[in-house]
Amino acid sequence: MIPEEVFKRRHFGTPPLFSLIITNSILVCFITPFFATCGTIHWLFWVFLASLAIYNFFTIRRNWEEFTKIITIAYAISMVVEIAGIILLLHKSCSASL
């Protein structure tokens, strides 16, 4: 009744790079407006970024065999986009207050 190939398909879950990028993006978008303002950057912002960097290091280290050259380039591009997002959020809040 059911084709045999249906039971042979495997789903290995979400790739670690995708979950890492999504986690980074969501957390940075929520934390930046609270701890980084135009005039000052709160010390908790730096603590948050350091803990996020540690999380990234251990996630990449745990899944090192899955990080190929293309995946590493995609991760680097996502980090550049996140840094640009932080700068844009800070610039937006500074220009709005003037």
C-alpha positions, 0 to 999 in steps of 0.5 A: 500500500505505502511505497517502501521508499517512504520509510527509507527517507531520513530527516536529520533535523535543522542544520546547525548553521541555520539554527546558529544564524537564526539564534544570533540574529534574533538575540542581537535584534532584541538586545541591541535596542535595550542596551545600546543607545546613542550616547552610551553602550551599557556594559551588559551589551558587551557581556551579552556579545561575549556570551554569544561569541562563546556560544558560537565557538562551542557550537562550531566546535561541536559541529566542525565536520559539517562546516565546509568552505561554503558554509563557513563563507555563509556564516561569515556573511551572516556575521557581517550583516549582523554587525551592519544591523547593529550599526544601523540600529545605533545610527537610527536611534541617534539620528531620530533623537537629534 
